[in-house]
Amino acid sequence: MSNWFYLHFRAIAHALRRLAGQPVGTVLSALVVGIALSLPGGGYLVLDNVASLARGVSGTPEISVFLDAGAQKADAEALEQRLKALPALASYRYVPRDEALKQLAAGGLGDVLGGLGHNPLPDAFVLTPRGEDPEVFEQLATEIRAWPKVAHVQLDSAWVKRLHALLALGRSAVLMLAGLLGFALVIVTFNTIRLQILTQRQEIEVSRLLGATDPFIRRPFYWFGGLQGALGGLVALGTVWLGVRVLAQPVARLAETYGAVFTLNGPDWRAALAIVLFATFLGWLGAAISVRRHLAST
């Protein structure tokens, strides 16, 4: 095991010397990888922030449950007990018919309601489900419609369905872009490693004459590609953070025009780690394909 670690340590040192020995090429390759990966990374970040912004502008989706006009206080209490037992429900509030009438009167309909002679509004519950999955809304609405003394269930999830559809479309587009750019970056690394092999062809031949195995020869190239990809991932992460800093104030001002308070958030540590690891994997993959192909022909 100690020998295995020693061989990898030597391979890493060799790869670092290669990267440091060609600073211009290393920087340019890192910029190419970083700028390319910042596009899908930034796209996913924008989608997550847009979803949060849309929730802040549109409000929390709710379900309104209206009771029968002849429902009594005992019926409302029995319905409340059943609502408490729903695990998919985050919260609820009871709106008596008198309170609903006062709210409508305060909204400028006092003259109209005063001419009716009685309160036509039913008692109601306003429900807030957990999460924003449209299927949860539909299931809750279907279940509650079958309860006694429930006259009508109004589902406030149309905008949620549209939002989920748009976000799903955006995520699919970002994944497609990530796949295409990832394939391009593998090609870039493939060509970079190919040039490295061509410049070290004589050194590789001498190493083989001295008894070096193919894994021993391939190992420094693997680390070279992985480290080059990791540098590109760090550049991508920095580019995304820079974009967040630049756009934070304009996005906050846009949210204020809709009466919402919103802060554009950058990637958390999980997303940052995923970007760097993905870039490292692309670099390693391009190196592995290139090394195996070109060493097999030498």
N, C-alpha and C positions, 0 to 999 in steps of 0.2 A: 504493500500500500504506500509506503514511504517513497518507493521508487516511482510509483505512478504519479504522486504529487510532485516529485522532483521533475519528471519529464514534462508535466503540464506547466510547472513554474518556468522551466527553460523555454517552452514554446511561447508562453506569454511574454517573457522578456525579449525573445526574438521578434515577436510581432510588434511590440512597443518600439523596438529599435527601428524596425521598418517604417512604422508610422511617423516616428520622430525624424527619420532620415529624409523624408519627403514631405515637409510641412505644407507646401502649397497644394500638392495633390491630396493630402489628408484633409485639409480644410475645405477644399472644393468638393471632395466626395461627401464629407459630412454635411455641407450646405445642400448638396443635391438631395441626399437622403432626408435631411431635416425639413427642407421646404416641401418636398413631396408628401411626407407623412403629416406635416402640419395641416394639410388640406382636409383629409378625412378626420384627423383628430379634432381640428377646430370645428368641422361640421357637426360632429357628435356633440361637442360642447355647446354649440349654438342651439341644437335641437333640444337639449336638456334645459337650457336657460329659457328658450322660447316657450316650452311647456310650462315652466314655472311662471313666466310672465303672463301667459294666457290664463292660468288659474287665478293670478292676482287681479287681472282685468275683469274677467268674467264672473268672478266670485266662485264660491264653493258650490258644486252641483247638489241639488236637494230633491227630495221627493215630498210632495204635499199630499196628505191623506185627509179627505173631507168626510165627515160623518153624516149620517142621515139627519134630516131636519128634525126628526122626532127622537133622536138619541138623547138619553139622559146622562146625568153626571156619572152614574154607576157604569154606564156603557163606556164612557171615556176612560174611566179608571181601569176597567177590564182590558180595554185596548192598550192602555199604557203598560200594564203588566205583561202583555204579550210582546210589546215592543222591547221591553227590557231583556227578554229572553233571546232576542235575535243577535247572534254573534257577528253578523255582517254589518251591524249598525254601530256607527261611531257615536252619535248623539241624536237627540231629538228635543223638540220643545212643543209644548201644548199652547195653542192659540184659541182661547174661548171666543165664542161668537161676538160677545160684547167688546172684547179687545180688538177684534178684526173690524168691527163697525167703527170704533174710534179711530183706527188707523186710516180707514177710507174717508172718514169725515175730515181728518186732518189733511188729507191729500186734496181737498177741494171739492169733494162730493157730498158735503154736508146737506146742501139744499135738496139734492136729489133723494138722498136717503131719508131725509126728514119727511118728505111727501109720501113715503110708503106706508107709514103708520106702524110698521113692525120691523123687526130685524130679520132680513131674509138670508143672512149669512149662517152657515153651519159652523159647528166646532171643527177644529182642524189640528193636525199634527204636522210639523215640518221636520223631516228626517234627513240626517246627513250620513250616508253610508261610508264605510271604510274604503279608502282608495277612490279611484275614478274609473274602474273597469265598467264599461257599459253593460256587460253581462250580469254583474252584480246588481246594477240598477233594475234590469229587467226581471231578474229572479225575485228581488224584494217586492217589486210592484205586483208581479203575478201572484205571489203568496198573500200579500196584504189585501188584494182585491177580493179574495175568497173569504175574508173574515166577516163576521156579522157586524151590522150597523155601519159598514163602510160604503159610502155612496159613490165616491170617485177617488181615483188615485192619479195625480198629475205627475208625470215623469219629466224631470228637468235634466235630460241627458242627451238631447239632440246635439248640442254643441260639443259635448264630451265625445260622442261618436265621430263627429267631424274632426275634432282635434286628434283623436287616436288614429284616424285614417291618414291625416296629413303627416303626423309624426312617423307612422309606419312607412309611408311612402318616402319620407326624408331619410329614415334609417336605411331603407333598402338602397336608396341612391348613394348614401355614404358608404355602405358596405361594398357596392359595386365599384365605386371610385377607389376605395382602399384596396380591393383586389387587383384592379388594373395597375395602380401605382406600385403596389407590392410586387407584382410581376415585373414591372419595369425596373424596380430597384434590384431585384434578383439578377436581372440581365446586366445592370451596371456593375454589381459586385462580381459577377461571372467574368466580365471583361477585365476588370481590375486584377483579379487573381490570375487570369490567363497571362496578362502582361508580367505579373510577378514571377510566374513559372518560367516564362520565356527568358527573362533576365537571369534566372537562377538555374537554367538548364544544366550548365556544366557542373555547378555545385551539387545539384541533385544526382547527376550521374556519378560523381566522385563518392557521394554519400552511399549510393547503392553498391559501389565497388567495395566500400569499407564495411558492408554488411548492414546498412541501415534498412529497416523495414518500411513498407509503405505507410503504416500508421504513424511511424516516427516522422516521416517526411511530410505527411498531410497535416499533422497536428499544428504547426506554426501558421499554416495558411488558414486553417479553421479559426484559430484565435484572431488572426489578422482580419478576416471577414467579420467575425462577431464584434470585435472591438470597433471596427469602422462603422458597423451598424449601430452600436451603442452610442458612439459619438453623434451620429446622425439623429438618433432618438433624443439625445439631450438638446440638440439644436431645434428639433421639432417642438420639444417641450418649452424651450425658451421662446420660440416663435409664437406659440399659443398663448403663453403668459403675456407676451408683449401685446398681442392682439386684444387680450382681455383688458389690459391697462389702458390701451388707446380707446376702446369702445365703451368703457365703463360709464363715463360721464354722459355721452350721447344717449346711451340706452336708459340711464336713470332719468334724463330729461324727457325722453319719450314716454316712459312709464308715468311720469308726473302729469302729462297731458291727459291720461286716462284715469287720474285720481288714484294711482297705485304707487306704492313704494317698492322699488325693485333694485337689487344690486346684482350686477353681472359677476358670476362666480367663475373662477378658474378651475382647472382639473384638481381633484383631490389626490391624495397620495396613491390610491389604487389606480386611478386613471393614468397618473404620471408613470407609475411602475409598468402598467400595461403598454404604454407607448414605447418606453425604452426597451422592454423585453421583446416586443414585436419587431422593433427595428433590429435588435440583436439577432433575432431568429432569421430575419430576412438576409442579413449579412452572412450569417453562418450557412444558410441554405445556398446562397449564390456561390460561396466559397466551396462548399462540399461538392456541388455539381461540377464546378469548374475543375477542381483538383482531381476528382475521380476520372473525369473525361480526359484531361490532358496528361495525367500521369500514366493512364492506361495506354496511351499512344506513344510514350517515350520508352 
